[in-house]
Amino acid sequence: MSMTYEVGYVVGSLSRGSINRRLAGALAGLAPQDLRFTEIPIRDLPLYDHDLDQDFPSAARELKRAIEGSDALLFVTPEYNRSIPGALKNAIDWATRPWGSNSLDGKPAAVIGASPGLISTAVAQHHLKSILSFTNSPVLGQPEAYIRYTDGLITDNGKVTDEGTEAFLRRYLEAFHTHISTFARSHTWT
């Protein structure tokens, strides 16, 4: 009997029309049946401020609850100036605070991103994996997924139009599923 895993996904772009939001929707549609995807929104988070550690804003409390209620996390990020967007870094800062209350600790994760550029989101993903490593979130190492986005690659309703890309995304999701289930077998879920 297989277990259903709740996967919270975070889109690094705040843009409602983001190609990475479109990619996230496509991934949710292609995922194996026992991976259930739910977006963890980051749009309403204020900038992290240590002075608020004693009285966390409601958006930050909701972020931490959503992360803690997920079995795994998928980060779908664009690349801004050869790194991750500030909004995504801000969300990670909130998720790991206050000190000693790291919601990412031990949470299996995967990273993917799309860009029209030739190297896609490779540098941003490298930075994000480094950050997640520090937060003790075990990150899927392979396959790496740098999606070169072209007009029409993903339709408005989330269908991937290129067969090779669709097949790759399915293999990526299968590897993520294995990563989550391997982690689940070797750790006690709370």
Secondary structure, 3 states (H helix, E strand, C coil): CCCCEEEEEEECCCCCCCHHHHHHHHHHHHCCCCEEEEECCCCCCCCCCHHHCCCCCHHHHHHHHHHHCCCEEEEECCCECCECCHHHHHHHHHHCCCCCCCCCCCCCEEEEEEECCCCCCHHHHHHHHHHHHHCCCCECCCCCCEEECCCCCECCCCCECCHHHHHHHHHHHHHHHHHHHHHHHHCCCC
